Structures are given as structure tokens and as C-alpha cells.
Amino acid sequence: MNIRKVCIVTGTRAEYGLLYWLMKEIEADNELELQIIATGMHLSPEFGLTYKEIEKDFKIDKKIEMLLSSDTSVGVSKSMGLAQISFAEAYEDLKPDILVVLGDRYEIFSAVSSAMIARIPVAHLHGGETTEGAFDESIRHSITKMSHLHFTATDEYKNRVIQLGEQPQRVFNVGGMGIENIKRLTLLTREKFEASIDFKLNKKNILVTFHPVTLENSTAKEQFQELLDAIDELEETNIIFTKANSDTDGRMINQIIDEYVAKNTHKSVGFTSLGQLRYLSALQFVDAMVGNSSSGLAEAPSFKIGTINIGDRQKGRIKAKSVIGSLPNKENIKEAFKELYSLEFQNILSNIQNPYGDGCASQKIIEEIKKVDLTDILKKSFYDLKV
């Protein structure tokens, strides 16, 4: 029996959390061999050296250093180039049969570009989505065109991947990866969660994650300050911040979080990375996920809590009725909080359905990876929609 070598690339804490159960299922399967490449923020002291969390669960086959100390556009582009060189060398050594990647970050673009040149088939998770306020949009669709198997989170996203010219028999709606975590993890109790973050919750609590809007110039600082100004007017409310990723201007946001928490230790706490268990546990006890993270759309609805989604970063994604959209200014954000705590909105939450599936994505993905014929999969023909 030929063992199929499945190589998974992960560059961020959030992405690893989404891939965890898939990696577990691959590791447990007798017909598959799991290979792991850790890169990007996982290897950065500034972003928490989260590769150590991976090593508690798995063996990492390759660590690829790529993050420079700059998050300017020049720094990010140089990081992408450095990554592409290193991925080429890693693939030469590991010789995977298929590469599995998730999402739309620039390190994943580099990983897939190298795989394309090395003639390694790629399975892409969470394609077909749109985020009009970030350059992730272009990266995601580019990865789709370099990939050979596609596992999407909804039928609408599946149709969009097909619209990009991918063969329908290679595109599968398996649902969102985050819901599987919620179903399979044993989350912390309130007391254990408070102990784990060394912070007491209040009468009201919010979880804030705000990433840069990469297609807008010099607005990260201004937009985040508007959010903080709105939060400052909330009463009896504690704030848990999780820090921004390594996109352009991410460091600027993280510095502002540190300064805010230092001045407001009585009501706020900040983390480079909560980790998947503490992050999802937090969603049990907060009133809302606030910011512009995809988690507010993909995971928060499963906890029957509100999401205040600020600005354009997630524009175009499918949203549950628990998501309140807000412009990135203080007055609009204050109105969103007012709506969040209104009796009418609170009554809606108990009946919210998460649009991202049933939480069984990993097994569906593995079934397809095991049975797909890789012999001629690299030769792709463009699928034209019948008008």
C-alpha cells in the first residue's frame, strides 16, 4: 500500500487552530503521512513563538523563517520572496504528494507558488470567499488558480470557485473549519477561563480583534483609535484584546493595544495569542466579538453572540443575522453597540444559525484527498460557465 504524503503549511495561530482537527485526522489515518511546515508568525518572538503550541501536538518537519522586522509593503514583499526560496528547498527535501493550505495570507501565496513550480498538487481550503478591504482577496483567488482541489465553506463560495474556471468535480463544499473546533473541543468553564487569563470578567464583556485594512492607506491607526474611543464610553464593560497579525501596520495596532491596556488595567487585558482553546472559550462569555476578524463571521454566530464588524476588511463574506456592520468611526461604532444591547437584537440571537456548515469538514476533506487520482491532476483545463 502506498502511503500518501500530505504536507500542511501553517503561518498563523488562527490558521493552525482551524487546521488542527484535519491534522489530527491525517496523523491517525494509516493511508496518509502527515508533514508539517511552520512559517510566518509562528516563528516570531514578537507574535508569540506559536510554533511551540504546534510542537505540543505534532512533530514539525520544517520551520521556514521569513518574517523580517518590518511590516511595510517593502518588508512584506521581501518576506514573500524569502519564503518562496525556502519553500522550494523544503519541498525538495520532503517530497510531498499533495500540499494542503488554508486561506489567503501572503506566506501561503509563497508556499503555493513554490509548489506550482515544483509540480506538487495543492488542496486549498476556504477559497471562493471575498474580502474587499484587504489584499487577501487577490491572494485568495490567485491561490485558487494554482490549486487542484478546492474545499469551500458554503455553496456560494463553491460556485465562485467554479466561476473562476475550476472544474466542478474538483470543488467540494465541506463547511467552515472553525465550527469543527467548537464541536470537538471541551471549552473552559468561566472560572477556569478567568484563571487562565488572570483577569476577572465584568457585567458586560467584549472580545476585540482588529487587523489592518491592507487596501486603504494609513487608516489602521485612525480606525482603531475610533474603536477605542467608542469602547471608552461603555459602562461596566471589560475588554479582552487579541493582537493583530503581521500584515502591513499590524505592529502599529499592537503598540496601541499595549498602551491602552497599560492605562486601563482595571478593565482590559491584551494577548499576542490566546490559543484556540482560550479564544473559543472566551466567545462563551463575551457579549460580542468586535473588530474585523473573519472569526466574528465564522465562529461567533455558533455561540449565539453578536458581532460588530467594522469597516471593509470582511466586505463580501456571507454573514449571519448576528453580525452588525459599522463604519470605522466612533459615532457609527457607538450606534452598533447600542443595537447590540437592544432587547430586539438580543431576542434574535437565540435563533441564529451559523451559515458555515455542520462541523464535519475534516473527514470530508480526507475522503477526497485519499481517493483523488493525482496522476494527471496538474493538467488543468479551464471550466467555462454555460451562459
Wavefront OBJ file of the C-alpha trace (Angstrom):
o trace
v 0.000 0.000 0.000
v 1.368 3.386 -0.995
v 1.280 5.916 1.827
v 0.236 9.343 0.528
v 2.352 12.164 1.993
v 0.147 15.150 2.881
v 2.040 18.359 3.686
v 0.251 21.097 5.615
v 1.618 24.646 5.742
v 0.660 26.944 8.617
v 1.813 30.510 9.238
v -0.501 31.917 11.911
v -2.085 30.963 15.234
v -5.629 31.338 13.880
v -4.971 29.193 10.819
v -3.355 26.445 12.922
v -6.442 26.381 15.123
v -8.596 25.827 12.052
v -6.311 23.098 10.693
v -5.836 21.240 13.991
v -8.513 18.557 13.598
v -7.632 17.946 9.955
v -4.013 17.391 11.007
v -5.161 15.010 13.760
v -7.272 13.015 11.296
v -4.407 12.789 8.776
v -1.979 11.677 11.500
v -4.381 8.929 12.609
v -5.007 7.595 9.084
v -2.947 4.541 8.090
v -3.011 5.501 4.408
v -1.655 9.010 4.964
v 1.578 10.511 6.282
v 1.373 13.981 7.849
v 4.090 16.526 7.094
v 4.018 19.982 8.716
v 5.764 23.171 7.662
v 5.569 26.048 10.178
v 6.385 29.532 8.962
v 5.495 33.211 9.317
v 4.208 34.443 12.659
v 4.697 31.014 14.298
v 8.472 31.617 14.381
v 8.390 35.237 15.528
v 9.059 36.168 19.181
v 7.033 39.325 18.574
v 3.965 37.248 17.681
v 4.338 34.742 20.487
v 6.529 31.933 19.036
v 3.362 29.927 18.493
v 5.247 27.066 16.812
v 5.730 25.856 20.406
v 1.962 25.304 20.637
v 2.123 23.150 17.495
v 5.000 21.110 18.944
v 2.837 20.175 21.933
v 0.571 18.316 19.490
v 2.664 17.374 16.436
v 6.154 16.991 15.012
v 7.084 19.932 12.770
v 9.045 18.719 9.732
v 10.317 22.113 8.576
v 10.474 25.596 10.063
v 10.738 28.334 7.446
v 11.923 31.737 8.685
v 10.536 34.518 6.536
v 9.338 37.419 8.678
v 11.536 40.481 8.528
v 11.375 43.090 11.296
v 9.377 45.413 9.050
v 5.657 45.275 8.258
v 5.895 47.894 5.500
v 4.878 46.916 1.982
v 8.574 46.531 1.067
v 9.163 44.330 4.127
v 6.172 42.101 3.332
v 7.249 41.708 -0.317
v 10.780 40.769 0.758
v 9.331 38.251 3.220
v 7.307 36.669 0.405
v 10.415 36.313 -1.761
v 12.444 34.823 1.076
v 9.623 32.375 1.804
v 9.346 31.208 -1.807
v 13.030 30.315 -1.917
v 12.818 28.395 1.362
v 9.640 26.528 0.432
v 11.309 25.309 -2.788
v 14.117 23.807 -0.703
v 11.689 22.263 1.818
v 9.629 20.554 -0.903
v 12.777 19.157 -2.495
v 13.586 17.543 0.830
v 10.097 16.417 1.937
v 8.765 15.382 -1.494
v 5.064 15.614 -0.523
v 2.399 14.010 -2.719
v -0.051 16.831 -2.045
v 0.097 20.198 -0.284
v -2.815 21.407 1.882
v -3.206 25.132 2.602
v -5.912 27.309 4.092
v -6.981 30.826 3.271
v -5.343 33.823 1.794
v -2.245 35.077 3.577
v 0.900 36.141 1.757
v 3.059 33.331 3.198
v 0.546 30.823 1.805
v 0.807 32.519 -1.597
v 4.575 31.928 -1.477
v 4.081 28.302 -0.399
v 1.684 27.596 -3.265
v 3.785 29.439 -5.863
v 6.749 27.215 -5.000
v 4.555 24.109 -5.093
v 3.273 25.030 -8.550
v 6.835 25.241 -9.909
v 7.745 22.002 -8.111
v 4.710 20.294 -9.713
v 3.108 19.435 -6.382
v -0.719 19.251 -6.383
v -2.404 21.698 -4.000
v -5.622 21.350 -1.997
v -6.978 24.761 -0.974
v -9.364 25.322 1.943
v -11.696 28.312 2.254
v -11.417 29.539 -1.326
v -14.113 31.494 -3.149
v -14.598 33.995 -0.334
v -14.408 37.742 -0.761
v -12.779 40.351 1.479
v -12.849 43.565 -0.489
v -10.932 45.644 2.063
v -7.749 43.553 2.073
v -5.201 42.319 -0.457
v -6.090 38.855 0.855
v -8.854 38.977 -1.779
v -6.416 38.859 -4.701
v -4.129 36.387 -2.942
v -7.027 34.006 -2.221
v -8.236 33.916 -5.826
v -4.647 33.527 -7.065
v -4.177 30.516 -4.777
v -7.403 29.065 -6.187
v -5.977 29.241 -9.713
v -2.777 27.493 -8.600
v -4.693 24.759 -6.740
v -6.170 21.460 -7.903
v -8.660 20.503 -5.180
v -10.934 23.020 -3.509
v -12.758 22.733 -0.184
v -15.118 25.642 0.415
v -17.193 26.745 3.417
v -20.533 27.378 1.657
v -22.276 26.612 -1.649
v -21.986 30.263 -2.678
v -18.208 30.086 -2.279
v -18.148 26.773 -4.135
v -19.955 28.400 -7.057
v -17.494 31.279 -7.062
v -14.519 28.904 -7.319
v -16.223 27.248 -10.293
v -16.840 30.711 -11.742
v -13.058 31.209 -11.585
v -12.767 28.339 -14.082
v -12.206 25.386 -11.754
v -13.731 22.018 -12.677
v -16.916 21.365 -10.598
v -15.888 17.780 -9.795
v -12.807 19.173 -8.016
v -14.756 21.636 -5.800
v -16.390 20.482 -2.565
v -18.466 22.397 -0.015
v -17.374 20.910 3.319
v -18.343 23.803 5.610
v -16.141 26.038 7.733
v -13.191 24.585 9.628
v -13.878 26.693 12.727
v -17.183 25.034 13.542
v -15.434 21.679 13.927
v -13.257 23.162 16.677
v -16.323 24.383 18.529
v -17.929 20.947 18.336
v -14.870 18.897 19.280
v -13.027 20.965 21.893
v -14.015 20.821 25.569
v -14.159 24.527 26.376
v -13.165 26.092 29.690
v -15.639 26.990 32.418
v -15.948 30.671 33.329
v -13.802 30.196 36.443
v -11.074 28.281 34.593
v -11.125 30.776 31.749
v -10.701 33.721 34.141
v -7.830 31.901 35.867
v -6.176 31.120 32.511
v -6.082 34.794 31.505
v -5.582 36.116 35.070
v -8.459 38.552 34.568
v -11.945 38.821 36.016
v -14.915 39.278 33.702
v -17.396 42.085 34.321
v -21.157 42.510 33.943
v -20.541 43.151 30.238
v -17.567 41.859 28.248
v -16.309 42.147 24.686
v -13.542 40.442 22.704
v -11.701 42.784 20.321
v -9.610 41.667 17.337
v -8.713 44.340 14.806
v -6.430 43.728 11.827
v -5.118 46.305 9.341
v -7.227 47.095 6.303
v -4.478 46.483 3.778
v -6.050 48.193 0.760
v -6.538 51.522 2.497
v -3.677 53.953 3.043
v -2.635 54.898 6.586
v -6.018 54.184 8.137
v -5.192 51.366 10.562
v -4.210 53.716 13.385
v -7.100 56.127 12.868
v -9.726 53.379 12.563
v -8.511 51.532 15.641
v -8.431 54.754 17.677
v -12.058 55.430 16.709
v -12.946 51.978 18.042
v -11.110 52.604 21.319
v -12.838 55.973 21.726
v -16.233 54.266 21.326
v -15.299 51.465 23.757
v -14.222 54.027 26.350
v -17.811 55.230 26.656
v -19.168 51.772 27.525
v -20.105 51.256 31.154
v -19.389 48.184 33.293
v -17.599 46.590 30.333
v -14.319 44.671 30.290
v -12.286 44.241 27.133
v -10.140 41.303 26.019
v -7.821 42.239 23.137
v -6.153 39.735 20.836
v -3.420 41.369 18.817
v -3.212 41.975 15.083
v -1.385 39.742 12.618
v 1.804 40.569 10.698
v 0.093 42.421 7.849
v 1.196 45.932 6.945
v 0.703 48.192 10.028
v -0.034 45.248 12.341
v 2.712 46.342 14.715
v 1.184 49.808 14.986
v -2.134 48.361 16.180
v -0.359 46.110 18.685
v 1.536 49.070 20.132
v -1.733 50.979 20.613
v -3.247 47.936 22.374
v -0.264 47.766 24.754
v -0.585 51.473 25.560
v -4.347 51.221 26.125
v -4.090 48.165 28.397
v -1.297 49.812 30.418
v -3.595 52.774 31.124
v -6.712 50.646 31.704
v -5.556 47.571 33.634
v -8.799 47.614 35.666
v -10.935 46.858 32.608
v -8.742 45.480 29.817
v -6.209 42.787 29.042
v -4.273 42.013 25.844
v -2.781 38.857 24.331
v -0.462 38.206 21.419
v -2.221 34.846 21.124
v -4.947 33.353 23.282
v -4.633 29.998 21.548
v -7.621 28.167 20.143
v -8.957 26.778 23.439
v -8.924 30.083 25.323
v -10.132 32.040 22.296
v -13.185 29.856 21.732
v -13.780 29.648 25.483
v -13.821 33.455 25.571
v -16.615 33.512 22.994
v -18.837 31.684 25.500
v -18.644 34.538 27.991
v -18.489 37.762 25.970
v -21.423 39.748 24.608
v -19.790 40.331 21.245
v -16.777 39.815 19.027
v -15.736 43.341 17.963
v -13.347 44.304 15.167
v -12.793 42.998 11.656
v -11.637 39.397 12.050
v -13.209 36.622 9.985
v -13.778 34.825 13.300
v -16.617 37.230 14.019
v -18.390 35.843 10.956
v -17.309 32.205 11.010
v -17.204 31.226 14.684
v -19.041 33.821 16.795
v -22.545 33.000 15.439
v -22.236 29.453 16.809
v -22.081 30.930 20.330
v -25.302 32.933 19.839
v -23.444 36.201 20.452
v -23.287 39.393 18.432
v -20.504 40.543 16.134
v -19.711 44.179 15.467
v -17.897 44.044 12.144
v -16.052 47.312 11.500
v -15.084 48.657 8.092
v -14.497 46.864 4.783
v -11.984 44.145 5.668
v -14.635 41.395 5.560
v -16.838 43.048 2.936
v -18.325 40.408 0.639
v -18.320 37.486 3.076
v -21.565 35.683 3.953
v -22.824 36.966 7.305
v -25.285 35.600 9.877
v -28.007 37.894 11.236
v -25.947 38.244 14.417
v -23.417 40.428 12.557
v -23.837 44.200 12.881
v -21.931 46.189 10.273
v -20.351 49.502 11.256
v -18.375 52.223 9.551
v -14.942 52.749 11.150
v -15.829 55.901 13.067
v -16.730 56.491 16.707
v -20.357 57.511 16.209
v -21.213 54.519 13.989
v -19.469 52.126 16.368
v -21.403 53.602 19.311
v -24.647 53.039 17.378
v -23.591 49.439 16.742
v -23.095 48.888 20.494
v -26.491 50.433 21.129
v -28.038 47.954 18.662
v -26.073 45.066 20.174
v -27.520 45.622 23.637
v -31.047 46.398 22.446
v -33.765 43.988 23.550
v -34.813 43.421 19.932
v -31.318 42.304 18.863
v -30.763 40.165 21.969
v -34.009 38.332 21.217
v -32.746 37.489 17.708
v -29.554 35.806 18.966
v -31.098 32.628 20.394
v -32.329 31.608 16.920
v -29.158 32.418 14.975
v -27.935 29.770 12.530
v -24.263 29.701 11.575
v -24.130 29.712 7.729
v -20.816 27.834 7.670
v -21.860 24.200 7.914
v -22.162 21.249 10.288
v -18.663 20.935 11.758
v -17.607 17.747 9.936
v -15.182 19.282 7.435
v -12.013 17.304 8.233
v -13.391 13.855 7.463
v -14.947 15.076 4.205
v -11.604 16.594 3.137
v -9.644 13.434 3.955
v -12.049 11.245 1.991
v -11.404 13.288 -1.150
v -7.630 13.563 -0.608
v -7.370 9.782 -0.242
v -9.380 8.850 -3.312
v -8.323 11.529 -5.794
v -6.153 10.321 -8.676
v -3.046 12.537 -8.658
v -1.616 11.100 -11.902
v -2.699 13.894 -14.266
v -4.205 16.344 -11.799
v -1.627 19.041 -12.596
v -3.022 19.421 -16.131
v -5.968 21.720 -15.555
v -8.482 22.725 -18.177
v -10.470 25.929 -17.679
v -14.151 25.339 -16.954
v -16.304 27.765 -18.922
v -19.696 28.617 -17.473
v -22.588 27.883 -19.816
v -24.284 31.207 -20.490
l 1 2 3 4 5 6 7 8 9 10 11 12 13 14 15 16 17 18 19 20 21 22 23 24 25 26 27 28 29 30 31 32 33 34 35 36 37 38 39 40 41 42 43 44 45 46 47 48 49 50 51 52 53 54 55 56 57 58 59 60 61 62 63 64 65 66 67 68 69 70 71 72 73 74 75 76 77 78 79 80 81 82 83 84 85 86 87 88 89 90 91 92 93 94 95 96 97 98 99 100 101 102 103 104 105 106 107 108 109 110 111 112 113 114 115 116 117 118 119 120 121 122 123 124 125 126 127 128 129 130 131 132 133 134 135 136 137 138 139 140 141 142 143 144 145 146 147 148 149 150 151 152 153 154 155 156 157 158 159 160 161 162 163 164 165 166 167 168 169 170 171 172 173 174 175 176 177 178 179 180 181 182 183 184 185 186 187 188 189 190 191 192 193 194 195 196 197 198 199 200 201 202 203 204 205 206 207 208 209 210 211 212 213 214 215 216 217 218 219 220 221 222 223 224 225 226 227 228 229 230 231 232 233 234 235 236 237 238 239 240 241 242 243 244 245 246 247 248 249 250 251 252 253 254 255 256 257 258 259 260 261 262 263 264 265 266 267 268 269 270 271 272 273 274 275 276 277 278 279 280 281 282 283 284 285 286 287 288 289 290 291 292 293 294 295 296 297 298 299 300 301 302 303 304 305 306 307 308 309 310 311 312 313 314 315 316 317 318 319 320 321 322 323 324 325 326 327 328 329 330 331 332 333 334 335 336 337 338 339 340 341 342 343 344 345 346 347 348 349 350 351 352 353 354 355 356 357 358 359 360 361 362 363 364 365 366 367 368 369 370 371 372 373 374 375 376 377 378 379 380 381 382 383 384 385 386 387
